[in-house]
Amino acid sequence: MEAEGFTIEQVRNPLFNEAESKQPNGLLAMMRAYAKFGAGTPPALQQAMKLNPAFRRVSKRGNITTTIPAYPERNDFEYLSPIGIGTPPQILNVAIDTGSSNFWVLSTSTPPTQLRNHKTYDPSRSSTSIPQTKIQTWTILYGDGSSASGTTSHDAVHLGTNLTLPSAPVELATFVSPAFTADPACSGVLGLGLDFGGGNTILENLLGTGKLSKPLFVADLRRGASGRYTFGFVDEGSFVGKMGYAPVRRDRPWWMFEVEGVQVGDMGRISGKRRWAAIADTGTSLALVPGDVVGAYYDRVAGSGWDERWAGVVFPCAVALPDWSFFLEGGRYRGVVPGAYLRYSRINGTHCFGGLQSSEDIGFAVFGDAVLKAQVVVFDVGGMRVGFGNKALGRVV
């Protein structure tokens, strides 16, 4: 019997060549990640903001990723997905984020002065929109001061080409700070995190349809090419060898698991006696890990070092980065991330910003797209676990 579920292929954003910036900004990526998880702005980031002139010029939206179907934008580190809302469907491009749970969109309730030619959702144009009998409000506040707030409605939500949630919660923004609207192509955020609460998330509604063979979804993101997102089944041909799984903590809203060790290049396994918590977050572009793990990696990179203007480690772009691996299941699973995936962006004519940076002020590690694009990642709600499978990447440059 063929598995029930659906797969949606990613396609490139037609606005890709019109991007404001040809290189992602590593400092902004750090700012967004730290703010997202409540770490605020540590002194090192505050100092970098004062010293780095590039930071003040950046006005684009943050680094939220992955998708149904996703559009790689600005060097493929941000992805957008067209989601249909209402009847007939009103198509909006939103950012998919496994590090949050809210589904909120810009709408006709959003003040025009806060928009930049964004597409918006209009409940009055939908025959399936359910009028609000009791106003429910919501607020999202990040540590950097950016925020969004509004009211909650219900309407049909169309995911892909063959699955419709007949009456799902849709949060309508009545206020958004400029940080959320700097990218005119993005009209909201669809969270697939684990912050469940009485059927109030899209993920809960999706799992409750009974149309998925298994209560899970899979991210198969790719570097510099179109990837895909699948719901309800795992494509066994999308990875090589056996998949490694780790249980997810039930007391956290994120997909949080434990890493049991790491390895740099072909050197011996390190940090094997110490476990540390990490989350699998498609809404973060960098890989943020404990400081000693960062140090062990860049000790193998000639010419690398801390740069206070970027609040992170930079290295000569001409240097080939070593692979980085992490271990699960008592060391039986080794997830490999090619060194090329950890070359985040060029900061000048000679040096690059590393995709592996410190998570010390956050309190847990974040496996963002720098790691996830090298792995097939299973988000298994039924088993409360995440799974990783190595891709057949070959030699990556």
C-alpha positions as CSV (number, residue, x, y, z in Angstrom):
1,M,0.0,0.0,0.0
2,E,1.4,3.4,-1.0
3,A,2.0,5.8,1.9
4,E,-0.6,8.5,2.2
5,G,0.9,12.0,2.4
6,F,2.3,14.5,0.0
7,T,5.5,15.9,-1.4
8,I,6.2,19.4,-2.6
9,E,9.2,20.3,-4.6
10,Q,11.1,23.5,-4.1
11,V,11.5,26.1,-6.9
12,R,13.6,29.1,-7.2
13,N,12.3,32.5,-6.3
14,P,11.8,34.6,-9.5
15,L,13.1,37.6,-7.7
16,F,16.4,35.9,-6.8
17,N,18.5,38.1,-9.1
18,E,17.0,41.2,-7.7
19,A,18.2,40.5,-4.1
20,E,19.3,43.6,-2.2
21,S,22.4,41.8,-1.0
22,K,24.6,39.3,-2.9
23,Q,26.0,37.9,0.4
24,P,24.1,36.9,3.5
25,N,25.1,38.9,6.6
26,G,26.6,36.7,9.3
27,L,26.2,39.3,12.0
28,L,22.5,39.8,11.2
29,A,22.1,36.0,11.2
30,M,23.6,35.8,14.7
31,M,21.4,38.7,15.9
32,R,18.3,37.0,14.7
33,A,19.2,33.6,16.2
34,Y,20.1,35.1,19.6
35,A,16.9,37.2,19.7
36,K,14.7,34.4,18.5
37,F,15.6,32.2,21.5
38,G,15.4,35.0,24.1
39,A,19.2,35.5,24.5
40,G,18.8,39.2,23.6
41,T,21.9,41.0,22.5
42,P,25.1,39.9,24.3
43,P,27.9,42.4,24.7
44,A,29.9,41.0,21.8
45,L,27.0,41.5,19.4
46,Q,26.4,45.0,20.7
47,Q,30.0,45.8,20.1
48,A,29.9,44.4,16.6
49,M,26.8,46.5,15.8
50,K,28.8,49.6,16.6
51,L,31.9,48.6,14.7
52,N,30.4,46.9,11.6
53,P,29.1,49.4,9.0
54,A,27.6,46.7,6.9
55,F,25.1,45.9,9.7
56,R,23.5,49.3,9.5
57,R,23.0,49.0,5.7
58,V,21.1,45.7,6.0
59,S,17.3,46.2,5.9
60,K,16.2,42.8,4.7
61,R,14.2,40.3,6.6
62,G,15.9,37.8,8.9
63,N,17.0,34.2,8.1
64,I,13.9,32.1,8.3
65,T,14.0,29.0,6.1
66,T,12.5,26.0,4.5
67,T,9.3,25.4,2.8
68,I,6.4,24.1,1.0
69,P,7.4,24.7,-2.0
70,A,10.3,26.9,-1.1
71,Y,12.0,29.7,-3.1
72,P,15.7,29.9,-2.4
73,E,16.4,33.7,-2.0
74,R,19.6,35.6,-1.5
75,N,22.1,32.9,-1.9
76,D,19.5,30.2,-1.0
77,F,19.6,31.0,2.8
78,E,16.0,32.1,3.0
79,Y,13.1,30.2,1.6
80,L,9.5,31.1,1.1
81,S,6.4,28.9,0.5
82,P,3.2,29.8,-1.3
83,I,0.3,28.8,1.1
84,G,-3.4,29.1,0.1
85,I,-5.8,30.7,2.6
86,G,-9.6,30.8,2.1
87,T,-12.0,29.9,-0.6
88,P,-11.0,30.6,-3.4
89,P,-7.4,30.3,-2.1
90,Q,-5.5,33.5,-1.7
91,I,-1.9,32.6,-2.2
92,L,0.7,34.2,0.1
93,N,4.4,33.5,0.3
94,V,5.3,32.7,3.9
95,A,8.4,31.5,5.8
96,I,8.3,28.0,7.2
97,D,10.0,27.7,10.6
98,T,10.4,24.5,12.8
99,G,11.7,26.8,15.6
100,S,8.3,28.4,16.2
101,S,4.6,27.3,16.2
102,N,2.5,30.3,15.2
103,F,0.9,30.8,11.8
104,W,0.5,34.5,11.2
105,V,0.1,36.5,8.1
106,L,-0.1,40.1,6.9
107,S,-3.8,40.9,6.2
108,T,-6.2,43.7,5.4
109,S,-6.1,44.3,9.2
110,T,-2.4,45.3,8.9
111,P,-1.9,49.1,8.6
112,P,-0.8,50.0,5.1
113,T,1.9,52.2,6.5
114,Q,3.6,49.0,7.8
115,L,3.6,47.3,4.4
116,R,5.9,47.4,1.4
117,N,3.8,46.1,-1.5
118,H,3.2,42.8,0.4
119,K,0.4,40.5,-0.6
120,T,-2.2,40.3,2.1
121,Y,-5.0,38.0,3.1
122,D,-8.5,39.4,3.0
123,P,-11.1,37.4,5.0
124,S,-14.0,39.2,3.3
125,R,-13.0,37.6,0.0
126,S,-13.3,34.0,1.4
127,S,-16.5,32.1,1.6
128,T,-15.1,29.8,4.3
129,S,-13.8,32.5,6.6
130,I,-15.4,32.1,10.1
131,P,-16.3,35.5,11.7
132,Q,-14.8,36.0,15.1
133,T,-17.4,35.9,17.9
134,K,-14.8,36.4,20.6
135,I,-11.6,38.3,19.9
136,Q,-8.5,36.3,20.6
137,T,-5.3,38.2,20.6
138,W,-1.7,37.1,20.1
139,T,1.8,38.7,20.4
140,I,5.2,37.6,19.2
141,L,8.1,39.5,20.8
142,Y,11.8,38.9,20.0
143,G,14.7,39.9,22.1
144,D,16.0,42.5,19.6
145,G,12.7,44.4,20.0
146,S,11.0,43.3,16.8
147,S,7.4,42.2,17.3
148,A,4.1,41.3,15.7
149,S,0.6,41.1,17.2
150,G,-3.0,40.8,16.1
151,T,-6.1,38.7,16.3
152,T,-6.9,35.1,15.5
153,S,-9.4,34.0,12.8
154,H,-10.2,30.6,11.2
155,D,-10.3,29.7,7.5
156,A,-9.4,27.0,5.0
157,V,-5.7,26.5,4.6
158,H,-4.3,24.8,1.5
159,L,-1.0,23.0,1.8
160,G,0.5,21.8,-1.4
161,T,-1.8,20.6,-4.2
162,N,-4.0,18.0,-2.5
163,L,-4.4,18.8,1.2
164,T,-6.8,21.3,2.7
165,L,-7.4,22.1,6.4
166,P,-11.1,23.2,6.3
167,S,-11.0,25.4,9.4
168,A,-7.5,26.2,10.7
169,P,-6.3,29.0,12.9
170,V,-4.9,32.0,11.0
171,E,-3.4,34.8,13.0
172,L,-4.0,38.2,11.4
173,A,-1.3,40.8,12.1
174,T,-2.6,44.2,13.2
175,F,0.9,45.4,14.0
176,V,4.3,44.4,12.6
177,S,7.7,46.0,13.3
178,P,9.9,46.9,10.4
179,A,12.2,43.9,10.9
180,F,9.3,41.6,9.9
181,T,8.3,43.5,6.7
182,A,11.7,44.5,5.2
183,D,11.3,41.7,2.6
184,P,8.3,42.5,0.4
185,A,8.2,38.9,-0.9
186,C,7.3,37.5,2.6
187,S,3.8,37.8,4.0
188,G,4.1,35.8,7.2
189,V,5.4,32.8,9.1
190,L,4.2,29.3,9.3
191,G,5.6,27.5,12.4
192,L,5.9,23.8,12.7
193,G,7.2,23.7,16.2
194,L,6.0,21.5,19.1
195,D,4.2,24.2,21.1
196,F,0.9,22.4,21.1
197,G,-2.2,23.7,22.8
198,G,-5.7,22.4,22.1
199,G,-5.5,22.3,18.3
200,N,-4.3,25.9,17.9
201,T,-1.4,25.2,15.5
202,I,-1.2,24.2,11.9
203,L,0.8,21.1,12.7
204,E,-1.9,19.9,15.2
205,N,-4.6,20.5,12.6
206,L,-2.5,18.7,9.9
207,L,-1.9,15.6,12.0
208,G,-5.6,15.5,13.0
209,T,-6.8,15.1,9.4
210,G,-6.1,11.4,9.3
211,K,-4.7,11.8,5.8
212,L,-1.1,11.0,6.7
213,S,0.2,7.4,7.0
214,K,2.6,8.5,9.7
215,P,2.5,11.5,12.0
216,L,5.7,13.1,10.7
217,F,7.2,15.4,8.2
218,V,10.6,15.5,6.5
219,A,12.9,18.3,5.5
220,D,15.2,17.5,2.5
221,L,16.8,20.9,1.9
222,R,19.7,21.3,-0.5
223,R,22.6,23.7,-1.0
224,G,22.3,25.7,-4.2
225,A,19.5,23.6,-5.6
226,S,15.8,22.8,-5.2
227,G,14.9,20.5,-2.3
228,R,11.6,19.2,-1.0
229,Y,9.4,18.8,2.0
230,T,7.3,15.6,2.6
231,F,4.5,14.9,5.0
232,G,3.3,11.5,6.2
233,F,6.2,9.3,4.9
234,V,9.9,9.0,4.7
235,D,11.6,8.5,1.3
236,E,14.1,5.7,2.1
237,G,16.0,6.5,-1.1
238,S,16.7,10.1,-0.1
239,F,19.6,9.2,2.2
240,V,22.4,6.6,2.4
241,G,23.0,4.1,5.2
242,K,20.8,4.0,8.3
243,M,19.0,7.0,9.8
244,G,20.0,8.0,13.3
245,Y,17.3,9.0,15.8
246,A,17.3,11.0,19.0
247,P,14.4,11.5,21.4
248,V,12.9,15.0,21.6
249,R,12.3,16.7,25.0
250,R,8.6,16.9,25.8
251,D,8.9,20.0,28.0
252,R,10.2,22.3,25.3
253,P,8.4,23.9,22.3
254,W,11.3,23.1,20.0
255,W,12.6,19.9,18.3
256,M,15.3,19.6,21.0
257,F,17.5,16.5,21.3
258,E,21.0,15.6,22.6
259,V,24.2,15.4,20.7
260,E,26.6,12.8,21.9
261,G,29.9,13.9,20.4
262,V,31.5,15.6,17.4
263,Q,34.4,15.1,15.0
264,V,36.5,17.4,12.9
265,G,37.7,16.1,9.6
266,D,39.3,12.7,10.0
267,M,40.6,13.3,13.6
268,G,39.3,11.2,16.4
269,R,35.9,11.8,18.0
270,I,35.8,14.6,20.6
271,S,33.3,15.7,23.3
272,G,32.3,12.0,23.5
273,K,31.8,12.1,27.3
274,R,29.6,15.2,27.3
275,R,26.2,15.4,25.8
276,W,24.7,18.8,24.9
277,A,21.2,19.9,23.8
278,A,20.5,21.1,20.3
279,I,17.4,21.9,18.3
280,A,16.7,21.3,14.6
281,D,15.6,24.7,13.4
282,T,14.8,25.4,9.7
283,G,14.3,29.0,10.8
284,T,18.0,29.6,11.5
285,S,20.7,29.7,8.8
286,L,23.8,29.1,10.9
287,A,25.0,26.2,13.0
288,L,25.4,27.4,16.6
289,V,27.2,25.0,19.0
290,P,29.1,25.1,22.3
291,G,32.1,27.3,22.4
292,D,34.6,24.5,22.9
293,V,33.2,22.7,19.9
294,V,33.6,25.9,17.8
295,G,37.2,26.2,19.1
296,A,38.1,22.6,18.2
297,Y,36.8,23.1,14.7
298,Y,38.6,26.3,13.9
299,D,41.8,25.0,15.4
300,R,42.0,23.0,12.2
301,V,41.4,26.1,10.0
302,A,44.6,28.0,9.2
303,G,44.3,31.8,9.6
304,S,40.9,31.7,11.3
305,G,40.1,33.8,14.3
306,W,37.6,35.9,16.2
307,D,36.6,39.2,14.6
308,E,34.9,41.7,16.9
309,R,33.3,43.5,14.0
310,W,31.3,40.3,13.2
311,A,31.0,38.8,16.7
312,G,32.1,35.5,15.3
313,V,34.9,33.5,13.8
314,V,36.2,34.4,10.3
315,F,38.7,32.6,8.1
316,P,40.6,33.1,4.8
317,C,38.2,32.3,2.0
318,A,41.1,30.5,0.2
319,V,41.3,27.9,2.9
320,A,39.4,24.6,2.5
321,L,37.3,23.9,5.5
322,P,37.3,20.4,7.1
323,D,34.2,18.4,7.4
324,W,32.3,18.4,10.7
325,S,30.4,15.4,12.1
326,F,28.0,14.9,15.0
327,F,27.1,11.6,16.7
328,L,23.8,10.1,17.9
329,E,22.7,6.7,19.3
330,G,25.8,6.1,21.4
331,G,28.0,6.9,18.4
332,R,26.4,4.4,16.0
333,Y,25.2,7.3,13.9
334,R,27.6,9.8,12.5
335,G,26.0,12.8,10.6
336,V,28.5,14.4,8.2
337,V,28.4,18.1,7.2
338,P,30.9,18.9,4.4
339,G,33.2,21.8,5.1
340,A,31.8,23.7,2.1
341,Y,28.5,23.9,3.9
342,L,30.1,25.8,6.8
343,R,31.4,28.6,4.5
344,Y,28.6,31.1,5.2
345,S,29.5,34.3,3.4
346,R,32.3,36.4,2.2
347,I,32.9,39.5,4.3
348,N,35.6,41.2,2.2
349,G,38.0,40.5,-0.5
350,T,40.0,37.9,1.5
351,H,37.9,36.6,4.4
352,C,34.7,34.7,5.0
353,F,32.3,34.3,7.9
354,G,32.0,30.8,9.3
355,G,28.7,28.9,9.3
356,L,29.7,27.3,12.6
357,Q,29.5,29.8,15.5
358,S,29.0,29.8,19.3
359,S,25.7,29.3,21.0
360,E,27.0,30.0,24.5
361,D,24.6,32.9,25.4
362,I,21.6,30.9,24.1
363,G,21.9,28.0,26.4
364,F,21.5,25.2,23.8
365,A,22.9,24.5,20.3
366,V,20.9,25.3,17.1
367,F,21.3,23.1,14.1
368,G,20.3,25.5,11.4
369,D,20.5,25.2,7.6
370,A,24.3,24.9,7.6
371,V,23.7,21.4,9.1
372,L,20.2,20.6,7.8
373,K,21.1,21.0,4.1
374,A,23.6,18.1,4.5
375,Q,21.0,15.8,6.1
376,V,17.6,14.4,5.5
377,V,15.7,15.4,8.7
378,V,12.7,13.6,10.0
379,F,10.4,15.4,12.5
380,D,8.5,12.6,14.0
381,V,5.6,13.7,16.2
382,G,4.3,10.2,16.9
383,G,7.6,9.0,18.1
384,M,8.6,12.3,19.7
385,R,12.0,12.1,18.0
386,V,14.1,13.6,15.3
387,G,16.0,11.5,12.7
388,F,19.0,12.4,10.6
389,G,20.2,10.6,7.4
390,N,23.3,11.4,5.5
391,K,22.9,12.5,1.9
392,A,25.0,11.1,-1.0
393,L,26.7,14.4,-1.5
394,G,30.0,13.2,-2.9
395,R,32.8,15.7,-3.1
396,V,31.5,19.2,-2.2
397,V,33.3,22.4,-3.0
